């Protein structure tokens, strides 16, 4: 390339830089942030401490109440995380045990599935509350379980899933 072509390229670069800087300068003027300006609070809201303590969070609402008002269609969506390993049909074990009639069934009792020792050692049956505890973080509920699922952090997701399992496996 000759000298004139290089001059045009450098000129175009300088022109682009100039346009960029001018646009930035104009934007700072138009959209001034006012963060460094002094300000004064117009008014304060006084909140009674007792009222704040009475407000319930999702964790304080009993799980059974959440299941009673759960959205089964959202539970089906949450079950998408489970269906790679679990089946809903009676006796259809996958990588994990089948979930047919899971609620009320004795823990670690699906026929034809080999459970880990940590689940075999648990007593009782799967209730809605037990499933809630298990689905929160399986490795905390049954340390040493072979289930690699990390858990469902949102209580509403767990309630929707339990409602879905209850409706679709009974």
N, C-alpha and C positions, 0 to 999 in steps of 0.2 A: 504494500500500500504506500501511496505517496504521502507527503507531508500534509497536504490539504485534507485528506481523508482522516488522518489522525487529529487534526485540528477540529474537524467537525465532531468527531467522537468525544473528544475532551470537552468541547463546547456544549454538546448535548448533556453530558454528565453534570457539568457545572450548572447548566440551566435547570436540570431536574432537581439538583440539590437546592438551588435558590427557590424554586417553586415549593418544594417540601418545607423549607424553613419559613417561607412566607405564610403557608397554610397553617403551620404549627403556631406561628406568632398570632395570626388572626383568630385561631381557635382559642388560644389562651385569653385573648381580650373578650371574646364573645361568651365563653363559658368559664368565667372567673370562679375559682373554687371557694372563696371566702373562708377558708379554713383558718387563716391566721388573723382574721378580724375578731375583735372583742364582741362578745355576745352576752346576753342576759336571759335567764330562763323566764318565760312569760308567766307561767304558773306551775305549781306543783300539785300533784294528785296525792292525797293522803289515803292510804289503804289500811283498813283495819287488819291487824295481824291474825285475828281469829278467823276472819273470812278467808284469808289466804290458806290457812291450815285446813279449812273445811273442804276446799276444792280438791276433788279426787283426780288422780292421774289414771291413765290406762292400767298401770300396774296395780292400783288399789281396787279396781273393779274386779269382783270375783270372776274367775275364769269361766265358771259355768254360766254366768250372765252374758259374757261375751259370746260364748258358743250359742246361746239361745237366740241372740240377735245377729249371728254371723251370716255372711253372704256366701252361699254354697258355690256360686259361680266363681267367686274369687278364690275359694278353696280349691276348685278344679284347676285354676291357673297355678296355684302354689304347688299342687300335686305334681305338676310338670317337673319339679325338681326331684321328685321321688320315683317317678315311673321308670326311670332308667334301671332301677334295681328292684322295685316292688311292683307286684301285680295286685289287682283288686279281686280277681276271680278266686273261687274256693279251691284251695289246694294247688294253685299255680305259683309255685315258688320261682323266683328269679335269682339274681345275685343275692337279694335279700328275701326274707320270708314274705308270704302273701299277706295281705292286709284285710282279707275277707273276715268280717265280723270281729275286727280287732278290739273294739270296745266291749269289755266284759270277758274277754278271753284271757286265760292265764298267761303270764309273761313267759316268753320263750317256749311256747307250746305248739307252734305251727308244725304239723306233721311233715316229715320229710326234709326238714331244714336243720342244718347243723349250726347251733348257736355257740357263741363264745362263752367261756366259763363265767365271765362277769355277768352276762344276762341270765345264764342258768341259775346263778346263785341268788337272784332276786326273787322275792316272795310276792304273792298277790296277783292281781289281774290288772289289765290295762283299763284304767278309767280315763275320763276326760282330763282330770287333773294330772294323772300319771303321764299321759301322753304330752301334756303341756310341759311338764318338767323334762321329759326325755327329749322332746323336740327343741327345747331351748338350747341345749348343748349335750348331745348324746354321750360325749366322752366324760362329762362331769357326772351325769346320771349313772352311768355304768362304766367306770374306769377300766380300760382294757378291752372295750368292745371293738369288734372288727368293723363296725360301721364307720366309714370315713367321713360321713356328712358332718359339716361344721355346726349346723343347727340353724334355727330360724330366730332371728333376733327380735322381730316384731311380734308382740303378743296378739295383735289382730290377725296376722298371717297364720299363727298357730291355731287360733280359734276358728278361722275360716276353713283351715285344713281338717281339723277335727270334725267340724260340721259336715264337710264334704265326705269324709270317710264314714261317718255315721249314716248319712243318707244313702250312700252308694254301695254299702257293703252289708246292709241288713235286709 
